[in-house]
Amino acid sequence: MALTRKFVDSEGLHWQVYELSNDNALEAGPPERWLYFFSRDNTRSLAAYPDDWSVMDWHGLEGLCRHARTPQRRPIRLPAVAHSIDV
């Protein structure tokens, strides 16, 4: 289950933060982790963040949010499926 936090920034905007990872991905290599920030009209992503983010005060979370960027769209990888046609 992903860790999540909620905070209100200094402009009064409500945010929710999730720590996400690709631990269950089929790709080889070390798992990637990132924070996703969601507000009513904005989504941001941050890959480099401190381990103690989940216990930070609202000011600390706002600082991380300000460093986060709009996430890039990643291509969807669908599993290869063999197609057969019965004639």
Summary of the structure (lengths in Angstrom):
residues: 87
radius of gyration: 17.4
end to end distance: 46.4
largest distance: 65.8
contacts: 161
relative contact order: 0.21
helix: 17%
strand: 28%
